[in-house]
Amino acid sequence: MAARLPVSDHSKSEVKTMPHHTLEQPRHAFSTGPSFSSDHSTYSSAQSRPLSGTPGNEEKNGKVIVQNDQIFITPPLPGGKAAVISALHPVVLKINRIKVNEPAAITSSVQLSWEISEKPQYQITVSEDGLSAYFTLYRVEKYAWKLVNCPASAQVCVRAEPNYDLLLSRLTVNQILADFSSSSFMPNLNIPALYAELNNPTYLPVCIAVGKPPLPGIDGRLELPARLPGTDDDVPDYPEIPSARTGGILARKLPPQEGRPGFNVHGSILPPPRPEDITLKPADCYSLLPGGEIVALRDGRPRITGWGTRTMSIDFPETHIIQESMTSADSPVLFAGDVIAPDGIADHCTIEVLGNVYISGDVRHAVIAATGSVVIRGKVTDSHIYCGDCGAIQHRLHQFPSQLMEELMLLRNAALMLEENLRSRQQPVKYGLVVLLLLEGKYAHLPGLMKGLQELLAGNGPAAPVDTRQLKHMLEIFLHPGQFTEFINDAVLVTFLDLLEELRDGVLHMHEGNVRLDLAQAENCLLRSGGSIFIHGEGVLHSTLLAAGDVRFLMTQSLCSGSKVEAGDSISVQQTRAADRQTALTAGHQISVCQIEGTRISIGEYAAEFTAPAGEAVFTAQSLRLRNQT
């Protein structure tokens, strides 16, 4: 809400929240009496209509004369019309103390007054967050105004112009400070900025005060140890698998920390946003101590999920061991825990797990989606590998519900519209029959999606993070809608949507933190990680590597050739070169290389290309900017 400052010496300013405009304020007011008073007719502000007259008797019409800051009114003669008067900004006319907004008929019997309404000499605006105040100068000098003389006429528009021969005042800092003195406005006013603007006007907003924003606190969080205490150097034969022992500390729950308050330009306190805490779902596999330590109550690999939410879970997932003979393109592996393949996997295999994947040997023509980490000791060829939140999104138990929800919401809207249309025609209608009609017509593709989800949920083994018994029942109903037309209604359809949403969100909730995609070599692959990507072997060729964290090539002979590598944090690569296509490295903060050739690197908005061989270097956005300038 705008706050008004006091008027001093006909000068008035207004403080308000941007971007509203300052209202014009009156400067002078004059009243004039009628020159002639022979016409005693009355004037109505609600009916400002010209009086009737006879055509051709224009010389009998009333007249208005503006002379020496006075307005003279001549009444009409018999058969003539009353004069019409209007005003041009900044002149404001009032007839019988009522403001005239449109041309109005005027006679000598009414009370006419005029005044000047102009912008103030300056304006103060405050940003929406209250942390900045700006001074905008419109003019330093204030002159008197005079009416522009106008000869007698039946229609007159009253105009005014500044009288530059009569300077009333010049705006000073003291006058501005006097306006502030009656309010609590801006205790930290930047007076030198006011002097600078008055002496050398820019007529642009000048910041004259700043507040202090509140310092946000820190939300509650889990802090993971660098290495789990109580481990026995991880699982034998699989050093990549972390394992905890009973009594070992899995993590620490850190409480939220309060922030610090700030203040706005008015000096009012701005409280910091209240930090949020996290909630740990209770489980019998861990114990939360008073000091925040989370202690394991069993042996195994701890799985912490719910990252990015305020509700987190800790459990110890089951482990499923598969042999190469057990995998094929026709039998995808779907498991709600960790999967270990000690003898490798067959070609064209699909693995989707709510946990980690560990594979010995090479991987060819495979699709692997894991909500945890993926570790492959061999070479990966013509495959798509996803881990962390990327694995959760690629999991079919996330994709099928998402697609079904989108289509079912369209079906629901269509059903409601069709039902309403039939009712408007006073035709009998059953919601279940409407749904059946749509599933057999425009939405005939939906049963195929439902069948696919039903097949994913089939079997007795754990595959989903939530109880899916009710969802399986709902799928059966909508796969045979003709048998349940009496049962299906809009509420049932909404329940179906809620169950699909629960499954979709449950899968996404299962992604783990600090995940990694670790493999020896990749060719013609797509590798996506919600954490980091480690290449511990010969390198990558014609592949795309996308990581939210780091991408690191660990061995000195590792080569990145003809590939696209993007990392949210940093990239550390040994050798790069082009192979049929240019190698591209894009990082959020830093790129380090030992040897580089045929490669384009990008950090933020800065980029550089290296066609000829170059030696060891570390690049940042600043170093790329300086390099481009030279």
JOQUI-V814156 format. One record per backbone hydrogen bond with DSSP energy under -0.5 kcal/mol. NH is the residue of the N-H (numbers start at 0). CO is the residue of the C=O. If there is no record, write none. Layout:
# JOQUI-V814156
<<NH CO> <NH CO>>
This chain:
# JOQUI-V814156
<<2 14> <4 12> <5 178> <7 10> <10 7> <14 2> <15 123> <17 125> <19 16> <24 117> <26 115> <27 115> <29 113> <31 111> <35 72> <39 37> <46 43> <48 46> <53 78> <56 53> <59 56> <60 57> <61 80> <62 73> <63 152> <64 71> <65 149> <66 64> <66 69> <69 66> <71 64> <71 69> <73 62> <74 72> <76 59> <79 76> <82 105> <83 153> <84 103> <85 155> <87 157> <90 87> <91 114> <93 112> <94 97> <95 93> <95 110> <97 94> <99 92> <100 98> <103 84> <105 82> <109 106> <111 31> <111 109> <112 93> <113 29> <114 91> <115 27> <116 89> <116 114> <117 24> <117 115> <122 135> <123 13> <124 133> <125 15> <126 131> <129 126> <132 208> <133 124> <134 205> <135 122> <135 133> <136 134> <137 120> <138 120> <141 168> <142 140> <143 162> <143 165> <145 160> <147 158> <149 65> <152 63> <155 83> <157 85> <157 155> <160 145> <162 143> <163 161> <165 162> <166 164> <167 141> <167 165> <168 141> <170 139> <175 171> <176 172> <177 173> <178 174> <179 175> <180 176> <182 179> <185 264> <188 185> <189 207> <190 188> <193 189> <194 190> <195 191> <196 192> <197 193> <198 194> <199 195> <205 134> <207 132> <208 132> <210 130> <211 262> <214 259> <215 213> <216 272> <217 256> <219 275> <220 253> <222 251> <223 221> <224 249> <228 248> <230 227> <232 230> <234 237> <234 240> <237 234> <240 237> <241 239> <243 299> <244 228> <246 295> <247 244> <249 247> <249 293> <250 293> <251 222> <252 291> <253 220> <253 251> <256 217> <259 214> <261 269> <262 211> <263 267> <264 129> <266 263> <269 261> <270 268> <278 309> <280 278> <280 311> <285 282> <286 294> <288 286> <288 292> <291 288> <293 250> <294 286> <294 292> <295 247> <296 284> <299 243> <301 299> <302 314> <304 302> <304 312> <305 508> <305 510> <306 510> <308 305> <311 278> <312 304> <314 302> <316 300> <316 314> <319 337> <320 318> <321 319> <321 339> <325 322> <326 323> <327 330> <330 327> <332 349> <333 331> <334 351> <335 461> <337 317> <338 355> <339 319> <340 357> <342 321> <343 340> <344 361> <347 363> <348 345> <348 363> <349 327> <350 366> <351 332> <352 368> <353 334> <354 352> <356 372> <357 338> <358 374> <359 340> <362 378> <364 380> <366 348> <367 383> <368 350> <369 385> <370 352> <371 354> <373 515> <374 356> <375 517> <376 358> <377 360> <379 520> <380 362> <381 522> <383 365> <384 525> <385 367> <386 527> <387 369> <387 371> <389 386> <391 387> <392 388> <393 389> <394 390> <397 394> <398 394> <399 395> <401 397> <402 398> <403 399> <404 400> <405 401> <406 402> <407 403> <408 404> <409 405> <410 406> <411 407> <412 408> <413 409> <414 410> <415 411> <416 412> <417 413> <418 414> <419 415> <420 416> <421 417> <422 418> <423 419> <424 420> <425 422> <426 421> <431 484> <433 429> <434 430> <435 431> <436 432> <437 433> <438 434> <439 435> <440 436> <440 437> <442 437> <443 440> <445 442> <447 444> <448 444> <449 445> <450 446> <451 447> <452 448> <453 449> <454 450> <455 451> <456 452> <457 453> <457 454> <467 465> <471 467> <472 468> <473 469> <474 470> <475 471> <476 472> <477 473> <478 474> <479 475> <479 476> <480 477> <482 479> <483 480> <486 483> <487 483> <492 488> <493 489> <494 490> <495 491> <496 492> <497 493> <498 494> <499 495> <500 496> <501 497> <502 498> <503 499> <504 500> <505 501> <506 502> <507 503> <508 504> <509 505> <509 506> <510 507> <511 370> <512 303> <516 531> <517 373> <517 515> <518 516> <518 533> <519 375> <519 377> <520 377> <521 538> <522 379> <523 540> <525 382> <526 524> <526 543> <527 384> <528 545> <529 386> <531 514> <532 549> <533 516> <534 551> <535 518> <535 533> <536 519> <538 519> <539 558> <540 521> <541 560> <543 524> <544 563> <545 526> <546 565> <547 528> <548 530> <550 569> <551 532> <552 571> <553 534> <553 551> <554 534> <557 554> <558 537> <559 574> <560 539> <560 558> <561 576> <563 542> <564 562> <564 583> <565 544> <566 585> <567 546> <568 548> <570 589> <571 550> <572 591> <574 557> <575 594> <576 559> <578 580> <582 597> <583 562> <584 599> <585 564> <586 601> <587 566> <588 568> <589 568> <590 618> <591 570> <592 616> <593 572> <593 573> <594 573> <595 613> <596 575> <597 609> <598 609> <599 582> <600 607> <601 584> <602 605> <603 586> <605 602> <607 600> <609 598> <610 608> <613 595> <616 592> <618 590> <620 588> <623 619> <624 620> <625 621> <626 622> <627 623> <628 624> <629 625>>
